[in-house]
Amino acid sequence: MNGAFMSLLVIESVLTAAAVVMLVYRAMLDMREEDQLILDSAEEHLEREQETIRHKVNTVTRYIKMVGMAWGAMLVAIISVWVVRGLSLI
């Protein structure tokens, strides 16, 4: 195998692992997030905690989208290299 092709596969594997880790982390945060809270003034700390969790979920979701786009671009590059090498054009 070509060194460049192997490099693409390694990068793809790293991106896949990063996406899996972020998806698991977001799932763990989602388990702690409440759909609806009915609080009085004495439980404001619970509201702040939920806002923090919501902020973390939104941040992780943005990174997941970025990694997903990079993963898709790398997948297209790997398939393109594979097809071109299969057609013996390189």
KELUMFI-170821 format. One record per atom (N, C-alpha, C): residue number from 1; atom name; x, y, z. Coordinates in steps of 0.02 Angstrom, whole numbers. Atoms other than C-alpha are relative to their C-alpha. Layout:
<nodes>
NODE;n;atom;east;north;up
NODE;NUM;CA;X;Y;Z
...
</nodes>
This chain:
<nodes>
NODE;n;atom;east;north;up
NODE;1;N;42;-59;0
NODE;1;CA;0;0;0
NODE;1;C;44;62;0
NODE;2;N;-35;-64;5
NODE;2;CA;53;176;-33
NODE;2;C;0;34;68
NODE;3;N;-6;-35;-63
NODE;3;CA;113;282;113
NODE;3;C;-54;53;9
NODE;4;N;52;-51;-4
NODE;4;CA;-11;420;72
NODE;4;C;-68;-31;15
NODE;5;N;63;34;-11
NODE;5;CA;-155;298;68
NODE;5;C;-6;-23;73
NODE;6;N;0;21;-71
NODE;6;CA;-105;228;238
NODE;6;C;-9;59;46
NODE;7;N;9;-60;-41
NODE;7;CA;-93;404;307
NODE;7;C;-73;21;2
NODE;8;N;71;-17;2
NODE;8;CA;-270;438;250
NODE;8;C;-41;-47;44
NODE;9;N;35;49;-42
NODE;9;CA;-328;278;335
NODE;9;C;11;13;74
NODE;10;N;-15;-15;-70
NODE;10;CA;-241;326;497
NODE;10;C;-39;62;23
NODE;11;N;38;-61;-17
NODE;11;CA;-319;500;495
NODE;11;C;-74;-16;6
NODE;12;N;70;21;-2
NODE;12;CA;-488;422;459
NODE;12;C;-15;-37;65
NODE;13;N;9;37;-63
NODE;13;CA;-467;305;607
NODE;13;C;0;46;60
NODE;14;N;-3;-48;-55
NODE;14;CA;-420;448;723
NODE;14;C;-65;41;2
NODE;15;N;63;-38;2
NODE;15;CA;-571;549;666
NODE;15;C;-59;-42;23
NODE;16;N;54;45;-21
NODE;16;CA;-685;399;691
NODE;16;C;2;-9;76
NODE;17;N;-6;8;-73
NODE;17;CA;-618;371;867
NODE;17;C;-21;63;37
NODE;18;N;20;-63;-31
NODE;18;CA;-639;555;909
NODE;18;C;-76;9;-2
NODE;19;N;73;-7;6
NODE;19;CA;-818;554;846
NODE;19;C;-35;-47;49
NODE;20;N;31;48;-47
NODE;20;CA;-860;398;948
NODE;20;C;6;25;72
NODE;21;N;-10;-26;-68
NODE;21;CA;-786;474;1106
NODE;21;C;-46;59;14
NODE;22;N;43;-58;-10
NODE;22;CA;-881;637;1081
NODE;22;C;-74;-20;3
NODE;23;N;69;23;-2
NODE;23;CA;-1044;545;1046
NODE;23;C;-17;-33;67
NODE;24;N;11;31;-66
NODE;24;CA;-1025;444;1206
NODE;24;C;-4;53;54
NODE;25;N;1;-54;-49
NODE;25;CA;-985;601;1305
NODE;25;C;-66;39;-3
NODE;26;N;64;-36;6
NODE;26;CA;-1138;690;1235
NODE;26;C;-58;-41;26
NODE;27;N;53;44;-26
NODE;27;CA;-1247;540;1277
NODE;27;C;0;1;76
NODE;28;N;-3;-3;-73
NODE;28;CA;-1184;545;1456
NODE;28;C;-27;67;26
NODE;29;N;27;-65;-20
NODE;29;CA;-1224;731;1466
NODE;29;C;-76;2;-9
NODE;30;N;72;2;13
NODE;30;CA;-1396;701;1391
NODE;30;C;-38;-38;55
NODE;31;N;32;37;-54
NODE;31;CA;-1434;576;1529
NODE;31;C;-11;44;61
NODE;32;N;5;-43;-58
NODE;32;CA;-1406;711;1659
NODE;32;C;-46;61;-12
NODE;33;N;41;-57;16
NODE;33;CA;-1509;842;1567
NODE;33;C;-74;-16;11
NODE;34;N;71;8;-13
NODE;34;CA;-1689;863;1622
NODE;34;C;-40;34;-56
NODE;35;N;42;-30;51
NODE;35;CA;-1828;898;1498
NODE;35;C;-39;59;28
NODE;36;N;41;-52;-31
NODE;36;CA;-1930;1003;1617
NODE;36;C;16;3;74
NODE;37;N;-13;-10;-71
NODE;37;CA;-1887;1077;1786
NODE;37;C;-51;49;28
NODE;38;N;44;-46;-35
NODE;38;CA;-2010;1155;1905
NODE;38;C;36;17;65
NODE;39;N;-43;-20;-55
NODE;39;CA;-1906;1253;2028
NODE;39;C;-28;61;35
NODE;40;N;15;-61;-36
NODE;40;CA;-1934;1379;2163
NODE;40;C;67;37;9
NODE;41;N;-60;-42;-5
NODE;41;CA;-1808;1514;2211
NODE;41;C;55;-35;40
NODE;42;N;-51;34;-41
NODE;42;CA;-1719;1397;2334
NODE;42;C;40;-50;-41
NODE;43;N;-34;51;40
NODE;43;CA;-1667;1279;2193
NODE;43;C;32;30;-63
NODE;44;N;-30;-33;58
NODE;44;CA;-1582;1404;2078
NODE;44;C;64;-35;-22
NODE;45;N;-61;35;19
NODE;45;CA;-1422;1301;2084
NODE;45;C;-14;-57;-49
NODE;46;N;17;52;48
NODE;46;CA;-1512;1161;1991
NODE;46;C;-10;29;-70
NODE;47;N;10;-32;65
NODE;47;CA;-1561;1282;1853
NODE;47;C;68;18;-31
NODE;48;N;-67;-16;25
NODE;48;CA;-1380;1342;1838
NODE;48;C;36;-63;-24
NODE;49;N;-30;63;20
NODE;49;CA;-1323;1161;1830
NODE;49;C;-27;-23;-67
NODE;50;N;31;20;64
NODE;50;CA;-1445;1125;1688
NODE;50;C;24;44;-57
NODE;51;N;-26;-45;51
NODE;51;CA;-1386;1279;1594
NODE;51;C;71;-19;-19
NODE;52;N;-69;22;13
NODE;52;CA;-1206;1219;1611
NODE;52;C;0;-63;-43
NODE;53;N;5;62;39
NODE;53;CA;-1254;1047;1546
NODE;53;C;-22;15;-71
NODE;54;N;24;-18;66
NODE;54;CA;-1350;1123;1401
NODE;54;C;55;32;-42
NODE;55;N;-55;-33;35
NODE;55;CA;-1200;1232;1356
NODE;55;C;52;-52;-22
NODE;56;N;-47;52;18
NODE;56;CA;-1084;1080;1359
NODE;56;C;-26;-42;-57
NODE;57;N;30;40;54
NODE;57;CA;-1204;980;1250
NODE;57;C;4;38;-66
NODE;58;N;-3;-40;62
NODE;58;CA;-1213;1122;1123
NODE;58;C;71;5;-27
NODE;59;N;-69;-4;21
NODE;59;CA;-1024;1139;1120
NODE;59;C;24;-66;-31
NODE;60;N;-20;65;26
NODE;60;CA;-995;953;1097
NODE;60;C;-34;-15;-67
NODE;61;N;36;11;62
NODE;61;CA;-1128;948;961
NODE;61;C;33;37;-58
NODE;62;N;-36;-37;52
NODE;62;CA;-1035;1083;864
NODE;62;C;63;-37;-22
NODE;63;N;-61;37;17
NODE;63;CA;-873;984;874
NODE;63;C;-16;-65;-36
NODE;64;N;19;62;35
NODE;64;CA;-962;825;822
NODE;64;C;-16;15;-73
NODE;65;N;15;-19;69
NODE;65;CA;-1027;914;667
NODE;65;C;64;13;-40
NODE;66;N;-62;-14;35
NODE;66;CA;-852;976;624
NODE;66;C;39;-64;-15
NODE;67;N;-35;64;10
NODE;67;CA;-775;803;648
NODE;67;C;-37;-41;-53
NODE;68;N;39;37;50
NODE;68;CA;-917;728;545
NODE;68;C;14;25;-70
NODE;69;N;-16;-27;67
NODE;69;CA;-881;846;400
NODE;69;C;70;-20;-21
NODE;70;N;-68;21;16
NODE;70;CA;-695;808;409
NODE;70;C;2;-75;-16
NODE;71;N;3;72;11
NODE;71;CA;-734;622;420
NODE;71;C;-27;-15;-70
NODE;72;N;29;9;66
NODE;72;CA;-843;634;264
NODE;72;C;48;19;-55
NODE;73;N;-49;-21;50
NODE;73;CA;-709;729;168
NODE;73;C;56;-52;-6
NODE;74;N;-53;51;2
NODE;74;CA;-578;600;217
NODE;74;C;-26;-64;-34
NODE;75;N;28;60;31
NODE;75;CA;-694;459;165
NODE;75;C;-3;8;-76
NODE;76;N;1;-13;73
NODE;76;CA;-717;539;-7
NODE;76;C;71;-4;-28
NODE;77;N;-70;3;24
NODE;77;CA;-528;559;-22
NODE;77;C;25;-71;-3
NODE;78;N;-23;69;-1
NODE;78;CA;-495;379;26
NODE;78;C;-32;-40;-57
NODE;79;N;34;35;55
NODE;79;CA;-625;313;-95
NODE;79;C;27;22;-68
NODE;80;N;-28;-25;63
NODE;80;CA;-556;425;-233
NODE;80;C;68;-31;-14
NODE;81;N;-67;29;9
NODE;81;CA;-378;364;-206
NODE;81;C;-6;-75;-16
NODE;82;N;10;71;11
NODE;82;CA;-439;184;-199
NODE;82;C;-24;-14;-72
NODE;83;N;26;9;68
NODE;83;CA;-536;201;-362
NODE;83;C;53;16;-51
NODE;84;N;-52;-19;48
NODE;84;CA;-395;290;-452
NODE;84;C;55;-53;-2
NODE;85;N;-51;53;-1
NODE;85;CA;-270;158;-395
NODE;85;C;-28;-64;-31
NODE;86;N;30;59;31
NODE;86;CA;-393;22;-447
NODE;86;C;-3;4;-75
NODE;87;N;1;-10;73
NODE;87;CA;-404;96;-620
NODE;87;C;70;5;-28
NODE;88;N;-71;-3;19
NODE;88;CA;-213;101;-624
NODE;88;C;18;64;-37
NODE;89;N;-15;-64;31
NODE;89;CA;-208;285;-669
NODE;89;C;58;35;34
NODE;90;N;-57;-32;-35
NODE;90;CA;-72;326;-542
NODE;90;C;63;-35;-20
</nodes>
